[in-house]
Amino acid sequence: MKASKWAAALSTTALLTTGVLMGTVSGANAAPDSCTTSVSGSTGAATGSSHCASGTGEHQVSVVFRHLNPWIPGLQQISGPWKPAGQTSSVTVVGTIVSVSVLKR
């Protein structure tokens, strides 16, 4: 077989293998579901949390807050750690929490 035919066969094999692997990887994780958020504490030590009860992916709490220090104007945003479904992601801020949301992957 000529070199060009070998290269074409090798390239086709590589593309098919990549397609099979990508197809199995993308279906492996399901986004977390049944997610709830909560806020506890008060101004100065407020904690925002997220908890997702089902799914196989990960979730992360995202908190928008107004800092307690007046020299830090406007709204600030901070995220907690990525956690698997069934565990809680939380972050504590020094200020007043304005909103809490859940990021999923």
C-alpha positions in Angstrom: 0.0 0.0 0.0 1.3 3.4 -0.8 2.1 6.0 1.9 -0.8 8.2 1.0 -3.3 5.3 1.5 -1.6 4.4 4.8 -1.9 8.0 6.0 -5.6 8.1 4.9 -6.4 4.9 6.7 -4.6 6.0 9.9 -6.3 9.4 9.8 -9.8 7.7 9.4 -9.0 5.3 12.3 -8.0 8.2 14.5 -11.1 10.2 13.7 -13.4 7.2 14.4 -11.6 6.4 17.7 -12.0 10.1 18.8 -15.7 10.1 17.9 -16.3 6.9 19.9 -14.4 8.3 22.9 -16.1 11.7 22.8 -19.5 10.0 22.6 -18.9 7.9 25.7 -17.4 10.8 27.7 -20.2 13.4 27.0 -23.0 11.0 28.2 -21.2 10.0 31.4 -22.1 13.0 33.6 -25.6 14.3 34.1 -26.1 17.9 35.4 -27.1 18.1 39.1 -30.8 18.4 39.7 -33.2 19.2 42.6 -31.0 22.1 43.6 -31.8 24.5 46.4 -30.1 27.6 47.8 -30.0 29.1 51.2 -28.7 32.1 53.2 -27.8 32.0 56.8 -26.2 34.5 59.2 -26.5 38.2 59.2 -24.6 41.2 57.8 -20.9 40.8 58.6 -20.9 37.0 58.5 -23.5 35.8 56.0 -23.2 32.4 54.3 -24.7 31.4 51.0 -25.1 27.7 50.2 -26.3 25.4 47.4 -27.3 21.7 47.6 -28.2 19.5 44.7 -29.9 16.2 45.7 -29.5 14.3 42.5 -27.4 13.9 39.3 -23.8 12.9 38.8 -22.2 16.2 37.9 -21.0 19.0 40.1 -22.5 22.3 41.4 -21.1 25.5 42.8 -22.8 28.3 44.8 -22.4 31.8 43.4 -23.1 34.7 45.8 -23.6 38.4 44.9 -23.1 40.7 48.0 -22.5 44.2 49.2 -19.3 44.4 51.2 -19.5 45.6 54.8 -16.6 48.0 54.2 -18.0 51.2 52.6 -14.7 51.8 50.8 -15.5 48.8 48.6 -18.3 50.2 46.5 -20.9 48.3 44.4 -21.7 44.6 44.3 -19.1 41.9 44.7 -19.4 38.3 43.4 -17.8 35.2 44.9 -18.2 31.4 44.3 -17.8 28.5 46.6 -16.1 25.2 45.8 -17.4 22.8 43.1 -19.1 19.9 44.9 -20.7 16.6 43.7 -24.4 16.2 43.9 -25.4 15.2 47.4 -22.9 17.6 49.0 -23.2 21.3 49.9 -21.2 24.1 48.4 -21.0 27.2 50.6 -19.2 30.5 51.0 -19.2 33.1 53.8 -19.0 36.8 53.0 -18.4 39.9 55.0 -21.4 41.9 54.0 -25.0 41.6 53.0 -26.0 38.9 50.5 -28.0 40.2 47.6 -28.5 37.0 45.6 -27.5 33.3 45.6 -27.5 31.1 42.5 -26.2 27.6 41.5 -23.7 26.9 38.7 -23.7 23.4 37.3 -21.4 21.3 35.2 
